[in-house]
Amino acid sequence: MKRSVVIDDQGTILAIGPASGRIEGQRHAGAPTHHAFLPRAGQHAHEVEFSDEIATVEDLLHVHTTHRVRVVEGRAELEPRPR
């Protein structure tokens, strides 16, 4: 499943959200139609593919302690944190 992440310069995951793009489903007047992170200075937003092993809300709550994001040639990948 593809997710949006905000990371720092070391690849530490600071925020996780749905993949950027159009928000589907019923909406009321004034509801947002798109989702995207706006990172602050020193932060970077990327789209990352999460494996099926990290599928539950519980997994997502702890993924910042077990994984980091590595960016190579503009492509962001989730990898286990070194121990």
Secondary structure, DSSP 8 states (H G I E B T S, - for coil): -EEEEEE-TT--EEEEEE-SEE--S---TT---EE-----TT-EEEEEE--TTS-SHHHHHHHHHHEEEEEETTEEEEEE---
